[in-house]
């Protein structure tokens, strides 16, 4: 377990062992996902949508192609 302090500007420094393990550099982006009991940081470009698996609890089978299609359509509508 690692411990980091949040700066006055709300910035967080990730420990070197975490940055090395997940190949995070000073130019990297990290997606911040809110969970019920905390947050999850996901390096962008590593795993894509598959890295979000398990973040949202659902019942039954999911059609990921249909879900992806809906998300892409919603993004297109938001941009135009």
N, C-alpha and C positions, 0 to 999 in steps of 0.2 A: 504494500500500500504506500502511496506517495501523498504528501501534503503540500499544498501551495496556498499562498496568500493572495487575495484579490487587492489590486492597487486602488488608489483613490479614483482613478479613471475607469475602474471596473475591469482592468486587464488582469489576465491570468498567465503566469509563466508555467508551461508544462515542463516537468523534470526531464533531463536529458535522456534517461532510460526509456521514457514514454515516447519522446520524439524519435529516438532511434528505432524502437520497436515498430512504430507505425509509419516510419519514413516521413515525418512531418518536418518541414524546413521553415525558414522565416518567410517564405512566399506562399506557404500552404494555406488552404482554407479548411475550416472545420465546420460541419453542420451541427447545430445545437438542437437537440430533440428533447422536448419536455415530456417527462414521464410522471406518473402519479407520485412516485416516491423520490424523485430527483431529476437529474438530467443525464443525457448521453451525448458524448462528443464523437462524431464520425468524420474521419478525414474524407474530404471530397475527392472523388475520383478513385477511391479504393473500395470496390464492392458495389457501387451504384445503389440502385433500389434494393438489391438483394441484401445489402448491409442493414436495411431497416426491418428485416424479417423478425417477427416476434415483438416489435415495439407496440403494435396495436393488437389487443386481444380480440379474436373473432371466433364465431362458431361455424363449423362446417367448412366445406371446400371453397376455395377462392379461385376465380378466373383472372389470373394476373395479366394476361394479354388484354382482356376487356378493361381491367382497371387502368392499365398503362394508357390505353387508348383514350379513356375518359379524362385522365390527367393531362395528356397532350392536347386534347381538344379544349379543355378549360384554360390551359396556359395560352393557347393560340387566341382564344376569345379575350383573355385579359390583356394581351399585347396589342390587339387590333380594335 
